[in-house]
Amino acid sequence: MYISITTSRVNGKDEVELEKFLADFLPKVKEQPGAEAIYHYARPGKSDECTVVIWRDEESFTAYNESELVMEVVTFELNHGIKSVREAYPTLFSI
């Protein structure tokens, strides 16, 4: 398995728009080959959010990361001044 983590700082005014965007966007990610599970959370009052995607393998993540779909979220972030950090790692331990 492979895990990708996206953490974002969101302006208060953009939180609602981001949630609407993700309600449409994350199901598209789940349809990608090898996307096993998606978890998204926002910490109330902290202006930060996190999305974790569990991928079957690194190749599945790489295919998504090189797709046009990932550009949808990058474009949204750029248009709304959202600062995000993307990381991805192989899973070393799973229960």
QUILINFEN-V225599 format. One record per run of one state. SS is the DSSP state (a for helix, b for strand, c for the rest). FROM is the first residue (numbers start at 1). LEN is the number of residues. If there is no record, write none. Layout:
SS;FROM;LEN + SS;FROM;LEN
//
This chain:
c;1;1 + b;2;8 + c;10;2 + a;12;19 + c;31;4 + b;35;9 + c;44;4 + b;48;8 + c;56;2 + a;58;8 + c;66;2 + a;68;13 + c;81;2 + b;83;8 + c;91;5
//
